[in-house]
């Protein structure tokens, strides 16, 4: 791994004798013979190995030939973020010679990062830098064969990327050697997208849940466990609740339908979040919060969607779309909201093949040097326009009103005004989407001037107002006229069964709370969502002690 001296020292630090002595209480010595495999790619039961003498090599097995990407000498240690989550190893760990190691299991590893701040910082920094390297260099156990004109290809690429899972992508329309890959696994171009899992399983257009199962995303999470707290949704509010709940000793399970970060996770850059003066991408912020939650012992299940809520008595039950269910003494609903779709008859045909609801690097790669459109006048639309303008030839920002002043932060407006690649189209609505297999043209109209036309635009990003994800609640909780969840004093005495008043973020069912965008009259900001998630945990403690 060629990383530069400073980054290399952080990614592969060498522990001193005193630090190894502190770790010794949490592990066991083990001897390995030359060539012995301590961890194979796909293993999920391994721990971390600290080299005491001899050496280990990290081997990439993503191709037919094993490639040693790093040699670890005395004082160095194995591992990356999968050590905390329990997911399968992406690499092989092999003794390069007769070697003595200190093996530390996952449970003790979590104890170390929680009680020894100095060692915990060294380990976590190394783990996260290594994961970044693996992603950047596609070192792992996943190969996705797909097409830029396939909505399911985009779905799987976004799912793997937002879950931080390294993968190699092969485009059937651009890679001249793709047929070799297809022939090797006996698949046809018509079967794409193809996900090759661990070099063994070939999944033809798998669902996100099937991909998560193949790569062991949810290892160790069992339906029969009763948790102190179940958090539905892993956006900023849900992740904050997981971090604070787990750090304060609660057993926490987070159920997330797609990937950590929620709607904010699809944001290219958040520039007004406290503590990040240079801005931070939603994906990066979510990734850090995910590791932080797992550091304290929270379990996070991805690609598992809440389909129903049983709220008659505690423990409450959350039913899942795969037929399973989980139970909790308390529940925090942080399922967020989704952007409203355009009211056009053929919209579904172009979802993922011209119409998108997030502006991450995955979608941006499709738009290089092209004219595109962004629909919406809020901060999400503004952030997307500024980000996409760095790649696209021209960005048309379409807003239904007269301008941006009433709905967008001033710093974003200034940046849009200063960007020559962005054209603001006020009083503008899309009237039609045109194309065959993928979007080819847009027709829009200026509602004030009555003018309009057809534009050769193949990519449109829709970031308009949001609707809450509350359909699965099945009448359990009291909602307002727009189907957002009422909390606190807004619940009303007619819908409240106890003598005490509902807590600030508590719903009409005692012990069930709502936070973030799904809550009625919430402030749609990342910082507010994080604050609500943290605050709700304090009320959870009160409910569990009643």
TASUL-V48655 format. One line per field, one symbol per residue. phi: phi as a letter, one per 20 degrees, with the letter a starting at -180 (. if undefined). psi: psi as a letter, one per 20 degrees, with the letter a starting at -180 (. if undefined). Layout:
phi->???
psi->???
//
This chain:
phi->.ecnfffffffcfdfefffffffgfdccfbdcegnfeecdgofcdeddddfebnbdcedecfdfefcfeadddgneceobfffeenfffecddcfebgcdcdedfffffffffeddfffgffffffgffffgfgffdlercccddbcfddffffgfffffffemdfbeddefecefefffffffdlcdgfeffddedlmceddelfffffffffemfdgnedfffdefbddeodfgfffffffffffdneeccddcfcbgolfffeefadddegncfenbffffffffffffffgeofdcddlcdfdacdcfbeffddedfenebccbfbcdecfmccffefecfdggfdfncpdccbceffffffdgmcecccdpceffffffffffffdffbdeeecfefadgeccfffffffffeefeddedfldcfdbdcqdfbfcbdcccefeemerrdcfddbcddcegddfedffflnfdfdefemeefclfffnffddedfffffgdeefdgnddccmffegmfeecffffffffffffffggfffef
psi->ooiqgghghhhmqoqrhhhhhhhhijaqqqpprpipohpqpiqijrbqpppgqbqqppppkirhppooiqppapirqrqaihhhijrqqirppqphapqproporgghghggihingghhggggggghhhggggghjkobkpppoaqikphhggghghggghjkoqqppophihoijhhggghhjlrqhiiqqpoookjgpopolqrhhhggghjkhkpjoqhipoqhpppoplaggghgggghghhjjqppppophfqqhbhhijphpoikppimhjrpqhgggggghghgghhjjqpopqkoppiqpokgqqqqpoqqijiaqqqqhqpookibrqqqqqmphkghhjoilhpqjqmahghhhijpkrprqppqjahgggggggghiihqhpooopqhahbihiiqqhhhghhghioiipppnqkpqphqpqrehrphqqorpohgijraappmpippoomarqqqmjhihkjgqpqahjjqpqrchigqhhjpirgqqqrgjqaiopipqpqbhippkqpmqghggggggghhhhhgggghi.
//
